[in-house]
């Protein structure tokens, strides 16, 4: 039979060549017709068959079970190839439970019902469109959604909190904090050694997230009100204003539900708008704030209800405390978050008011730029300071330590010849200790800069409670030197054992997250830490009934 078929094929080939022997063949037309037929075959494969031809030949056909599987899925043989499975797996694979436990399901693949129907024929897409279509079919790896900024609260607890008046809610919170349970397990978000009492802080912070509502007064015109200043050494007040007014968790539009009332003015903008240069006269600024407080008190009932004790302001300019003195209740009763937190002047009251961190923001679009430091082995300098010569402390510092030791770089303004070789930030990142003496006022942006660059800060400022010291233990990551001990500065620093220094440097890294401004606030960052200090100050005013 085989020989017969071969002989017939030879005869047909001879007749074919004999027929075309006397005719001229158009090879170009033959190639053109062949190309068209090839393209037609490819289109038929793409639009008529459910799968490419290579997959049909590589794998066995799909078995359709007699009983319907759940979710309209198909059941495949064990011998089905991986290529076949990947082609059919349009949605992520999920286990499918059989209605009969005795039936064993080898593999269940969820597919769209529309995948079984034949799509209508259409013109072949262009090469670019086919390339884009193939790219779209590839599973794109998308980053996981960011965690919610605030944890979910059980509905029954939230309903109970809503049923309380603002004062009852504060009493409830104060009782809960007094009996805060001890943390038995390490919290990945909180590093216990840097806190005074991490259990109390965590419970207080959770209650703040659950309860606190802030009402923001809309009175006041720009630029003094509602226009944050986000650049420079006074940026803290601007960043707090920006993030507070954008916040949806804590801000309420109903003042009857508020536990705190925010006076949203910028001390920096006030000084730029009303101060006459070189006049040394702050009275116009004080009068302006006095009139503003009087307007608030006459227009709304909330100020007079507590004489301003549940109202707070945030001011980082050096003049912040002095512009409040024209209004007695504004000075004595309100909760003041101030960078110039000098307890010796009688305006800032430790325990009631909040010491505000003075943060230098050079690029508002990237407030976290340059954050981070070098390892201890890459810090050859013992100490570093550079800055303008003002105030009572800095001239004394230079008198004793300028050009005295190679590993202590103590300057006035950083010389140009030095900054060309190593910038100010590089000096801080290359030093074990960063000297932070007060200037005209007690606070200094170098304190927070040291934390940003993971350099142990050395604070030289009497009568100054460090920022967030109501919850954070500064002795674990900083050195506080009395002004009278400046002549002993090197002796104090050298006497710190290396093991103790390494612990302090680790603590600086761990506390850093609590002093960062994030464009979108996250739990335990600087925005929330400042708000928590104000919350604690408000709770300190609450008296728990003896019953």
C-alpha positions as CSV (number, residue, x, y, z in Angstrom):
1,X,0.0,0.0,0.0
2,X,2.8,2.3,0.9
3,X,4.7,1.7,-2.5
4,X,1.5,2.3,-4.4
5,X,1.0,5.7,-2.8
6,X,4.6,6.7,-3.5
7,X,4.3,5.7,-7.2
8,X,1.1,7.8,-7.5
9,X,2.8,10.8,-6.0
10,X,5.7,10.5,-8.5
11,X,3.3,10.3,-11.4
12,X,1.3,13.3,-10.2
13,X,4.5,15.4,-9.9
14,X,5.6,14.5,-13.4
15,X,2.3,15.4,-14.9
16,X,2.4,18.7,-12.9
17,X,5.8,19.7,-14.3
18,X,4.8,18.6,-17.8
19,X,1.7,20.8,-17.7
20,X,3.6,23.9,-16.7
21,X,6.7,23.2,-18.8
22,X,5.5,25.5,-21.7
23,X,4.1,28.3,-19.5
24,X,5.9,31.2,-17.8
25,X,5.6,31.2,-14.0
26,X,5.0,34.5,-12.1
27,X,7.0,33.7,-8.9
28,X,6.3,37.1,-7.4
29,X,2.6,36.5,-7.6
30,X,3.0,33.1,-6.1
31,X,5.0,34.5,-3.1
32,X,2.5,37.3,-2.7
33,X,-0.4,34.8,-2.6
34,X,1.5,32.6,-0.1
35,X,2.1,35.6,2.2
36,X,-1.6,36.5,2.1
37,X,-2.6,32.9,2.9
38,X,-0.1,32.8,5.8
39,X,-1.6,36.0,7.3
40,X,-5.1,34.6,7.0
41,X,-4.0,31.5,8.8
42,X,-2.5,33.5,11.6
43,X,-5.7,35.6,12.0
44,X,-7.8,32.5,12.1
45,X,-5.7,31.1,14.9
46,X,-5.9,34.4,16.8
47,X,-9.7,35.1,16.6
48,X,-11.3,31.7,16.0
49,X,-9.5,29.4,18.4
50,X,-9.8,29.9,22.2
51,X,-6.0,29.2,22.5
52,X,-3.0,29.4,20.3
53,X,-2.3,26.3,18.1
54,X,0.9,25.4,20.0
55,X,-1.0,25.2,23.3
56,X,-3.7,23.0,21.7
57,X,-1.1,20.5,20.5
58,X,1.0,20.7,23.7
59,X,-1.8,19.9,26.1
60,X,-4.6,17.5,26.4
61,X,-8.2,18.7,25.9
62,X,-10.2,20.0,28.8
63,X,-12.5,17.5,30.5
64,X,-16.0,19.0,31.1
65,X,-17.4,17.2,34.1
66,X,-20.9,15.9,34.2
67,X,-21.7,17.7,37.4
68,X,-21.4,21.5,37.4
69,X,-18.5,22.8,39.5
70,X,-19.0,25.9,41.7
71,X,-18.2,29.3,40.3
72,X,-18.5,28.0,36.7
73,X,-14.9,26.6,36.8
74,X,-13.3,23.9,34.7
75,X,-11.6,20.7,35.8
76,X,-8.3,19.8,34.2
77,X,-6.4,16.6,33.9
78,X,-3.3,16.0,36.0
79,X,-1.4,15.8,32.7
80,X,-2.4,19.3,31.6
81,X,0.7,21.3,30.9
82,X,1.7,24.5,32.8
83,X,1.4,26.5,29.6
84,X,-2.2,25.5,29.3
85,X,-3.0,26.4,32.9
86,X,-1.3,29.8,32.6
87,X,-3.3,30.5,29.5
88,X,-6.6,29.8,31.1
89,X,-5.9,31.4,34.5
90,X,-7.3,34.8,33.9
91,X,-8.2,35.4,37.6
92,X,-6.0,34.3,40.6
93,X,-6.5,30.7,41.4
94,X,-8.8,30.0,44.4
95,X,-9.8,26.7,46.0
96,X,-13.2,25.5,45.0
97,X,-15.2,23.2,47.4
98,X,-17.0,20.3,45.9
99,X,-20.6,19.8,47.0
100,X,-19.7,16.1,47.5
101,X,-16.8,15.5,49.8
102,X,-16.0,12.2,48.2
103,X,-15.2,13.7,44.9
104,X,-11.5,14.7,44.6
105,X,-10.8,17.9,42.8
106,X,-7.3,17.9,41.2
107,X,-7.2,21.5,40.3
108,X,-9.8,24.3,40.0
109,X,-9.2,27.3,37.8
110,X,-11.7,30.2,37.8
111,X,-12.3,31.6,34.3
112,X,-14.7,34.1,32.8
113,X,-17.8,32.6,31.1
114,X,-17.2,34.9,28.2
115,X,-13.9,33.2,27.5
116,X,-15.8,30.2,26.1
117,X,-17.6,32.2,23.4
118,X,-16.0,33.0,20.0
119,X,-15.3,36.7,19.7
120,X,-16.5,38.4,16.5
121,X,-14.0,38.6,13.7
122,X,-12.4,42.0,13.0
123,X,-9.5,43.5,11.2
124,X,-6.1,42.6,12.5
125,X,-4.8,45.2,14.8
126,X,-1.6,47.0,14.0
127,X,1.8,45.7,15.3
128,X,2.0,48.5,17.9
129,X,-1.5,47.7,19.2
130,X,-0.8,44.0,19.4
131,X,2.4,44.8,21.4
132,X,0.5,47.0,23.8
133,X,-2.2,44.4,24.2
134,X,0.4,41.8,25.1
135,X,1.9,44.2,27.6
136,X,-1.5,44.8,29.2
137,X,-2.1,41.0,29.7
138,X,1.0,40.8,31.8
139,X,0.2,40.9,35.5
140,X,1.4,44.3,36.8
141,X,2.9,44.2,40.3
142,X,1.3,47.0,42.2
143,X,2.6,48.1,45.6
144,X,0.4,47.2,48.5
145,X,-1.9,50.0,49.7
146,X,-0.5,52.1,52.6
147,X,-1.7,51.1,56.0
148,X,-4.6,53.1,57.4
149,X,-3.2,56.1,59.4
150,X,-5.5,55.2,62.3
151,X,-6.6,51.8,63.6
152,X,-10.1,50.6,63.3
153,X,-12.2,51.0,66.4
154,X,-14.9,48.5,67.5
155,X,-18.3,49.8,66.7
156,X,-19.7,49.4,70.3
157,X,-16.7,51.3,71.8
158,X,-17.1,54.1,69.2
159,X,-20.8,54.3,69.9
160,X,-20.1,54.6,73.6
161,X,-17.6,57.4,73.1
162,X,-20.1,59.3,70.8
163,X,-22.7,59.1,73.6
164,X,-20.4,61.1,76.0
165,X,-20.2,64.8,76.3
166,X,-16.7,66.3,75.6
167,X,-16.0,66.7,79.3
168,X,-17.3,63.2,80.1
169,X,-15.0,61.8,77.4
170,X,-12.0,63.5,78.9
171,X,-12.8,62.2,82.3
172,X,-13.1,58.7,80.8
173,X,-9.7,59.1,79.1
174,X,-8.0,60.3,82.2
175,X,-9.2,57.3,84.2
176,X,-8.1,54.9,81.5
177,X,-4.6,56.4,81.4
178,X,-4.2,56.2,85.2
179,X,-4.9,52.5,85.0
180,X,-3.0,51.8,81.7
181,X,-2.0,48.1,81.5
182,X,1.7,47.4,81.3
183,X,2.9,46.4,77.8
184,X,4.2,42.8,78.0
185,X,5.3,42.4,74.4
186,X,7.5,44.7,72.4
187,X,5.6,47.1,70.1
188,X,7.3,47.3,66.7
189,X,6.2,51.0,66.4
190,X,7.5,52.1,69.8
191,X,11.0,51.7,71.2
192,X,10.5,51.5,75.0
193,X,14.0,52.7,76.2
194,X,13.4,56.2,74.9
195,X,10.1,56.7,76.7
196,X,9.5,57.7,80.3
197,X,6.6,55.2,80.5
198,X,5.8,53.5,77.2
199,X,2.7,51.8,78.6
200,X,1.1,55.1,79.7
201,X,2.1,56.8,76.4
202,X,0.6,54.1,74.3
203,X,-2.7,54.1,76.1
204,X,-2.9,57.8,76.1
205,X,-2.1,57.9,72.3
206,X,-4.7,55.3,71.5
207,X,-7.3,57.3,73.5
208,X,-6.3,60.5,71.6
209,X,-7.0,58.7,68.3
210,X,-10.3,57.4,69.7
211,X,-11.7,60.5,71.4
212,X,-10.0,63.8,70.5
213,X,-11.8,66.4,68.3
214,X,-10.4,69.8,67.5
215,X,-12.4,72.8,66.3
216,X,-10.5,75.3,64.1
217,X,-11.7,78.9,64.0
218,X,-12.3,80.2,60.5
219,X,-12.0,83.8,61.5
220,X,-9.0,85.8,60.4
221,X,-7.7,86.8,57.0
222,X,-4.6,85.6,55.2
223,X,-1.6,85.8,55.3
224,X,-1.6,85.9,59.1
225,X,-4.3,83.2,59.4
226,X,-4.6,79.9,57.5
227,X,-1.4,80.4,55.5
228,X,1.4,78.2,56.8
229,X,5.0,79.1,56.4
230,X,6.7,75.9,55.5
231,X,10.4,76.9,55.1
232,X,13.2,77.9,57.4
233,X,13.9,77.5,61.1
234,X,10.3,78.5,62.1
235,X,8.7,75.9,59.9
236,X,7.2,73.9,62.8
237,X,4.3,76.2,63.3
238,X,3.5,76.2,59.5
239,X,3.7,72.4,59.1
240,X,1.5,71.9,62.1
241,X,-1.1,74.4,60.8
242,X,-1.0,72.7,57.3
243,X,-1.5,69.2,58.6
244,X,-4.0,70.2,61.2
245,X,-6.3,71.9,58.7
246,X,-6.0,69.0,56.3
247,X,-6.7,66.4,58.9
248,X,-10.1,64.6,58.9
249,X,-9.6,62.3,61.9
250,X,-9.3,65.0,64.6
251,X,-10.9,68.1,63.1
252,X,-14.7,68.6,63.7
253,X,-17.0,71.2,62.2
254,X,-19.2,71.1,65.2
255,X,-17.7,73.1,68.1
256,X,-20.1,71.5,70.5
257,X,-18.2,68.2,70.0
258,X,-14.8,69.7,70.4
259,X,-12.3,69.0,73.2
260,X,-9.8,71.6,72.0
261,X,-10.0,74.9,70.0
262,X,-7.2,75.9,67.7
263,X,-6.2,79.5,67.0
264,X,-4.7,79.1,63.5
265,X,-2.4,82.1,63.2
266,X,1.2,82.1,62.1
267,X,3.6,84.0,64.3
268,X,6.1,84.2,61.4
269,X,3.5,85.7,59.0
270,X,2.4,88.1,61.8
271,X,6.0,89.4,62.2
272,X,6.4,89.8,58.5
273,X,3.1,91.6,58.1
274,X,3.1,94.0,61.1
275,X,6.6,94.4,62.4
276,X,8.5,97.6,61.4
277,X,12.1,96.7,60.7
278,X,14.6,98.0,63.3
279,X,11.8,99.5,65.4
280,X,12.2,97.0,68.2
281,X,8.5,97.5,68.9
282,X,6.4,94.4,69.4
283,X,3.3,96.3,70.6
284,X,1.5,96.3,67.3
285,X,1.7,92.5,67.2
286,X,0.5,92.2,70.8
287,X,-2.4,94.5,70.1
288,X,-3.4,92.6,67.0
289,X,-3.6,89.2,68.9
290,X,-5.4,90.9,71.8
291,X,-8.1,92.2,69.4
292,X,-8.3,88.8,67.8
293,X,-8.9,87.0,71.1
294,X,-11.5,89.6,72.0
295,X,-13.4,88.9,68.8
296,X,-13.3,85.2,69.4
297,X,-14.6,85.7,72.9
298,X,-17.4,88.0,71.8
299,X,-18.5,86.0,68.8
300,X,-18.5,82.5,70.2
301,X,-19.4,81.2,73.7
302,X,-16.5,78.7,73.9
303,X,-13.8,81.0,75.1
304,X,-15.8,82.5,78.0
305,X,-16.9,79.0,79.0
306,X,-13.4,78.0,80.1
307,X,-11.7,81.5,79.9
308,X,-9.5,80.1,77.1
309,X,-8.1,77.1,78.9
310,X,-9.3,74.6,76.2
311,X,-7.8,76.8,73.4
312,X,-4.3,76.3,72.1
313,X,-1.9,78.1,69.8
314,X,1.3,77.0,68.0
315,X,4.1,79.6,67.5
316,X,7.8,78.9,66.7
317,X,9.1,82.5,66.2
318,X,11.3,83.8,69.0
319,X,8.7,86.6,69.7
320,X,5.9,84.1,70.2
321,X,5.6,84.4,74.0
322,X,6.1,88.2,74.0
323,X,3.2,89.0,71.7
324,X,0.7,87.3,74.0
325,X,1.2,89.6,77.0
326,X,-1.4,92.2,76.1
327,X,-4.2,89.7,76.8
328,X,-4.2,88.2,80.3
329,X,-6.2,85.0,79.5
330,X,-4.3,84.5,76.3
331,X,-1.1,84.5,78.3
332,X,-2.1,82.6,81.4
333,X,-4.9,80.2,80.4
334,X,-4.3,79.0,76.8
335,X,-2.2,76.0,76.0
336,X,0.9,77.4,74.3
337,X,3.1,75.3,72.0
338,X,6.2,77.4,71.8
339,X,9.7,77.0,70.4
340,X,10.9,79.7,72.8
341,X,10.0,77.6,75.8
342,X,12.0,79.6,78.5
343,X,10.6,78.7,81.9
344,X,12.5,81.7,83.5
345,X,10.4,84.4,81.9
346,X,7.1,83.5,83.5
347,X,5.1,83.1,80.2
348,X,5.9,79.4,79.3
349,X,4.7,77.1,82.1
350,X,6.2,73.6,82.2
351,X,3.5,70.9,82.5
352,X,0.8,73.1,81.0
353,X,2.4,74.4,77.9
354,X,4.2,72.4,75.2
355,X,7.9,72.8,74.2
356,X,7.7,72.9,70.4
357,X,10.6,71.4,68.3
358,X,12.4,73.9,66.1
359,X,12.9,72.2,62.8
360,X,14.8,73.6,59.8
361,X,13.0,72.7,56.6
362,X,15.1,73.7,53.5
363,X,12.9,72.0,50.8
364,X,9.2,72.0,51.7
365,X,8.5,69.5,48.9
366,X,11.0,67.1,50.5
367,X,11.0,67.7,54.2
368,X,12.9,64.5,54.9
369,X,15.8,65.3,52.6
370,X,19.2,64.4,53.9
371,X,17.8,62.6,56.9
372,X,20.2,59.9,58.1
373,X,23.8,59.6,59.2
374,X,27.0,57.6,59.2
375,X,28.1,54.7,61.4
376,X,30.1,55.4,64.5
377,X,33.2,54.1,62.9
378,X,32.8,56.8,60.2
379,X,32.6,59.7,62.8
380,X,36.1,60.8,63.5
381,X,35.2,64.1,65.1
382,X,34.4,64.2,68.8
383,X,32.2,67.4,68.6
384,X,31.1,70.1,66.2
385,X,29.5,73.5,66.3
386,X,29.1,76.3,63.8
387,X,26.8,79.3,64.0
388,X,26.3,83.0,64.4
389,X,27.6,84.6,67.6
390,X,24.6,85.8,69.5
391,X,23.3,85.2,73.0
392,X,25.2,84.7,76.2
393,X,26.3,81.1,75.6
394,X,28.0,80.9,72.2
395,X,30.8,83.4,72.8
396,X,31.7,81.5,76.0
397,X,31.8,78.2,74.0
398,X,34.2,79.7,71.4
399,X,36.3,81.3,74.1
400,X,37.1,77.9,75.7
401,X,37.1,75.5,72.8
402,X,37.8,77.2,69.4
403,X,40.9,75.7,67.8
404,X,41.9,73.8,71.0
405,X,41.7,70.2,69.8
406,X,41.7,68.7,66.3
407,X,38.7,66.4,67.0
408,X,36.6,69.4,68.3
409,X,35.5,71.6,65.4
410,X,34.1,74.7,67.1
411,X,33.5,77.7,64.8
412,X,31.5,80.8,64.5
413,X,29.9,81.0,61.1
414,X,31.4,78.0,59.1
415,X,34.4,79.4,57.2
416,X,34.2,79.3,53.4
417,X,37.5,77.5,53.2
418,X,36.2,74.8,55.5
419,X,32.7,74.5,53.9
420,X,34.3,73.9,50.5
421,X,35.9,70.7,51.8
422,X,33.1,69.6,54.1
423,X,29.6,71.1,54.3
424,X,27.7,71.9,57.5
425,X,25.6,68.7,57.2
426,X,28.7,66.6,56.5
427,X,30.3,67.9,59.7
428,X,27.2,66.8,61.7
429,X,27.2,63.4,60.1
430,X,30.9,63.0,60.8
431,X,30.7,63.9,64.5
432,X,29.9,61.8,67.6
433,X,28.4,64.8,69.5
434,X,26.8,67.9,68.1
435,X,26.9,71.0,70.3
436,X,23.6,72.8,70.5
437,X,24.0,76.0,72.5
438,X,21.2,78.5,72.9
439,X,21.2,81.7,70.8
440,X,19.1,84.7,71.6
441,X,16.5,82.3,72.9
442,X,16.8,78.9,74.6
443,X,15.8,76.7,71.7
444,X,18.0,75.8,68.7
445,X,17.3,74.1,65.4
446,X,20.6,72.2,65.9
447,X,18.8,69.9,68.4
448,X,16.5,68.4,65.9
449,X,19.1,68.6,63.1
450,X,21.4,66.4,65.3
451,X,18.6,63.8,65.6
452,X,18.0,64.0,61.8
453,X,21.7,63.3,61.2
454,X,22.0,60.7,64.0
455,X,24.5,62.7,66.0
456,X,24.1,62.7,69.8
457,X,22.9,66.3,70.7
458,X,24.7,68.2,73.5
459,X,22.2,70.8,74.8
460,X,23.5,73.9,76.5
461,X,20.6,76.0,77.6
462,X,19.4,76.5,81.2
463,X,15.7,76.8,81.9
464,X,14.8,74.9,78.8
465,X,12.6,71.7,78.8
466,X,13.4,69.8,75.6
467,X,10.6,69.1,73.1
468,X,8.2,66.3,73.9
469,X,9.9,65.8,77.3
470,X,6.5,65.0,78.8
471,X,6.7,61.5,77.2
472,X,10.3,61.2,75.9
473,X,13.3,60.6,78.1
474,X,16.0,62.9,76.7
475,X,18.7,61.5,79.0
476,X,18.7,58.2,76.9
477,X,20.0,59.9,73.7
478,X,21.3,63.3,74.6
479,X,23.7,65.1,76.9
480,X,22.5,68.2,78.8
481,X,25.3,70.5,80.0
482,X,24.7,73.4,82.3
483,X,26.0,76.8,81.1
484,X,28.4,77.0,84.0
485,X,30.0,73.7,82.9
486,X,31.1,74.9,79.5
487,X,34.8,74.9,80.6
488,X,34.4,71.2,81.4
489,X,32.7,70.3,78.1
490,X,35.5,68.1,76.7
491,X,35.9,66.3,80.1
492,X,32.2,65.6,80.2
493,X,32.1,64.1,76.7
494,X,35.3,62.0,76.9
495,X,34.1,60.6,80.2
496,X,31.1,58.9,78.5
497,X,32.1,55.2,78.0
498,X,31.9,53.8,74.5
499,X,29.2,51.3,75.4
500,X,27.1,54.1,76.8
501,X,27.7,56.2,73.6
502,X,26.7,53.3,71.3
503,X,23.5,53.0,73.3
504,X,22.8,56.7,73.0
505,X,23.5,56.7,69.2
506,X,21.1,53.8,68.7
507,X,18.5,55.6,70.7
508,X,19.0,58.7,68.5
509,X,18.1,56.6,65.5
510,X,15.1,55.1,67.2
511,X,13.7,58.5,68.4
512,X,14.2,60.1,64.9
513,X,10.8,58.9,63.6
514,X,9.0,61.0,66.3
515,X,10.6,64.2,65.0
516,X,9.9,63.9,61.3
517,X,7.4,66.0,59.3
518,X,5.7,63.7,56.8
519,X,3.6,65.3,54.0
520,X,1.0,62.7,54.8
521,X,1.1,62.2,58.6
522,X,1.7,58.7,59.9
523,X,1.3,57.4,63.5
524,X,3.8,58.6,66.1
525,X,5.4,61.2,63.7
526,X,6.0,64.8,64.8
527,X,2.5,66.1,64.0
528,X,0.9,63.5,66.1
529,X,3.5,63.8,68.9
530,X,2.9,67.6,69.2
531,X,-0.9,67.0,69.1
532,X,-0.5,64.3,71.8
533,X,1.4,66.7,74.1
534,X,-1.4,69.3,73.7
535,X,-3.9,66.5,74.4
536,X,-2.0,65.6,77.6
537,X,-2.0,69.2,78.7
538,X,-5.8,69.4,78.2
539,X,-6.3,66.2,80.3
540,X,-4.2,67.7,83.1
541,X,-6.9,70.3,83.6
542,X,-9.6,67.6,84.2
543,X,-10.6,66.8,87.7
544,X,-11.9,63.2,88.3
545,X,-15.0,63.2,90.6
546,X,-14.4,61.3,93.8
547,X,-17.5,59.2,93.2
